[in-house]
């Protein structure tokens, strides 16, 4: 005899994952964006191993070969560049540099800015004043101009690009963290922890950081796209990543001289930049809504007439 049907119970450890998946599925644009970013991340990690030497192999007989043909193999479905190299393979390899630089710069800026913001907001007094004056000086310079000057003085390279991009983004995380900490440190649970003898480091790590961290992660998701665009702009201007390394921005810079005769050299990397930036913005908007209790109901509404 079959057992009576009843509600399916979800294991406690599975609930958060399933809840996030359901919220993501309800926003179809965010779901497509997450799927696209997952594919890009996969190729950024494993792409260089999958394509091998296709991104650097020269074939002058295929110079500026147009897209749409698979006569010479799947690697040339998007065409070839001025030296006969596969554009598809170069897009896959360049994604590792583009996303890796942006991720490293954002993580460094979030850690440094968040730490300084915690000190400025919780300690206050003269350490906070010094940190805020440093932030004001840093924000007085346009970020792209500051990056151009620094990279022009020092040798352009992956490490210098990451450092420059991280420094220009620190004020965003610093000021946000400080504003959050100034409000959190006056809450009742922080006062109670202080009265019970908890030290400042324990209060910050156990009570303040868990509240501030989601806000910083959301900002990082938005800032990732901006940093990626900044890196592309630096590479386009010739002060970013230098050959033999290359990024999507560097590919656009190399293809600008052939816009009249071989538009696909700059079109495909430009499209990759645009789609990745759009996907990051859509996913960050979904994350803000999903983590905000006052807005999450928009994703939790179910259609009463489904199925």
SULFENKA-V564815 format. One record per backbone hydrogen bond with DSSP energy under -1.0 kcal/mol. CO is the residue of the C=O (numbers start at 0). NH is the residue of the N-H. E is the energy in kcal/mol with one decimal. If there is no record, write none. Layout:
CO & NH & E
CO & NH & E
This chain:
10 & 13 & -1.6
10 & 14 & -1.2
13 & 17 & -2.6
14 & 18 & -3.0
15 & 19 & -2.3
16 & 20 & -2.3
17 & 21 & -2.5
18 & 22 & -2.5
19 & 23 & -2.4
20 & 24 & -2.2
21 & 25 & -1.7
26 & 30 & -2.4
27 & 31 & -2.5
28 & 32 & -2.3
29 & 33 & -2.6
30 & 34 & -2.4
31 & 35 & -2.6
32 & 36 & -2.6
33 & 37 & -2.0
34 & 38 & -1.9
35 & 39 & -2.5
36 & 40 & -2.7
37 & 41 & -2.2
38 & 42 & -2.3
39 & 43 & -2.2
40 & 44 & -1.8
41 & 45 & -3.0
42 & 46 & -1.8
45 & 49 & -1.9
46 & 50 & -2.7
50 & 53 & -1.8
52 & 55 & -1.2
52 & 56 & -1.5
53 & 85 & -1.0
58 & 61 & -2.3
59 & 62 & -1.2
61 & 64 & -1.9
64 & 79 & -2.1
69 & 72 & -1.2
72 & 75 & -1.5
73 & 76 & -1.7
75 & 78 & -1.1
76 & 67 & -3.2
78 & 86 & -2.0
80 & 63 & -2.9
80 & 83 & -1.8
82 & 58 & -1.7
84 & 80 & -1.9
85 & 89 & -1.8
86 & 90 & -2.5
87 & 91 & -2.0
88 & 92 & -2.3
89 & 93 & -2.7
90 & 94 & -1.4
93 & 97 & -2.8
94 & 98 & -2.5
95 & 99 & -1.9
96 & 100 & -2.5
97 & 101 & -1.8
98 & 102 & -2.7
99 & 103 & -2.4
100 & 104 & -2.4
101 & 105 & -2.4
102 & 106 & -2.5
103 & 107 & -2.3
104 & 108 & -2.4
105 & 109 & -2.7
106 & 110 & -2.4
107 & 111 & -2.6
108 & 112 & -2.7
109 & 113 & -2.2
110 & 114 & -2.2
111 & 115 & -2.4
112 & 116 & -2.3
113 & 117 & -2.2
114 & 118 & -2.0
115 & 119 & -2.7
116 & 120 & -2.4
117 & 121 & -2.6
118 & 122 & -1.6
118 & 123 & -1.3
123 & 127 & -1.8
124 & 128 & -1.9
125 & 129 & -2.4
126 & 130 & -2.2
127 & 131 & -2.3
128 & 132 & -2.1
129 & 133 & -2.1
130 & 134 & -2.0
131 & 135 & -2.3
132 & 136 & -2.1
133 & 137 & -2.2
134 & 138 & -2.4
141 & 145 & -2.7
142 & 146 & -2.2
143 & 147 & -2.3
144 & 148 & -2.4
145 & 149 & -2.4
146 & 150 & -2.5
147 & 151 & -1.7
148 & 152 & -2.0
149 & 153 & -2.9
156 & 160 & -2.4
157 & 161 & -2.3
158 & 162 & -2.3
159 & 163 & -2.6
160 & 164 & -2.5
161 & 165 & -2.4
162 & 166 & -2.4
163 & 167 & -2.0
168 & 172 & -1.0
169 & 173 & -2.5
170 & 174 & -2.5
171 & 175 & -1.7
172 & 176 & -2.6
173 & 177 & -2.4
174 & 178 & -2.1
175 & 179 & -2.1
176 & 180 & -2.7
177 & 181 & -2.4
179 & 183 & -2.4
180 & 184 & -2.7
183 & 186 & -2.0
186 & 190 & -1.8
187 & 191 & -2.7
188 & 192 & -2.0
189 & 193 & -2.2
190 & 194 & -2.3
191 & 195 & -1.9
192 & 197 & -2.4
193 & 196 & -1.2
198 & 202 & -2.4
199 & 203 & -2.5
200 & 204 & -2.6
201 & 205 & -2.7
202 & 206 & -2.1
202 & 207 & -1.5
203 & 208 & -3.1
207 & 211 & -1.9
208 & 212 & -2.9
211 & 215 & -1.8
212 & 216 & -2.5
213 & 217 & -2.0
214 & 218 & -2.2
215 & 219 & -2.5
216 & 220 & -1.9
217 & 221 & -1.5
218 & 222 & -3.1
219 & 223 & -2.1
221 & 225 & -1.1
222 & 226 & -2.8
223 & 227 & -2.2
224 & 228 & -2.1
225 & 229 & -2.3
226 & 230 & -2.7
227 & 231 & -2.1
228 & 232 & -2.3
229 & 233 & -2.3
230 & 234 & -2.5
231 & 235 & -2.4
232 & 236 & -1.9
233 & 238 & -2.0
241 & 244 & -1.3
246 & 250 & -2.0
247 & 251 & -2.0
248 & 252 & -2.1
249 & 253 & -2.1
250 & 254 & -1.6
254 & 257 & -1.5
257 & 261 & -3.7
261 & 264 & -1.5
262 & 266 & -1.8
263 & 267 & -1.4
265 & 269 & -1.6
266 & 270 & -2.7
267 & 271 & -2.2
268 & 272 & -2.2
269 & 273 & -2.3
270 & 274 & -2.9
271 & 275 & -2.2
272 & 276 & -2.2
273 & 277 & -2.5
274 & 278 & -2.6
275 & 279 & -2.3
276 & 280 & -2.2
277 & 281 & -2.5
278 & 282 & -2.5
279 & 283 & -2.3
280 & 284 & -2.1
281 & 285 & -2.0
282 & 286 & -2.3
283 & 287 & -2.3
284 & 288 & -1.8
285 & 289 & -2.9
286 & 290 & -2.0
291 & 294 & -1.7
291 & 295 & -2.0
294 & 297 & -1.7
295 & 298 & -1.7
295 & 299 & -1.2
296 & 300 & -1.1
302 & 305 & -1.6
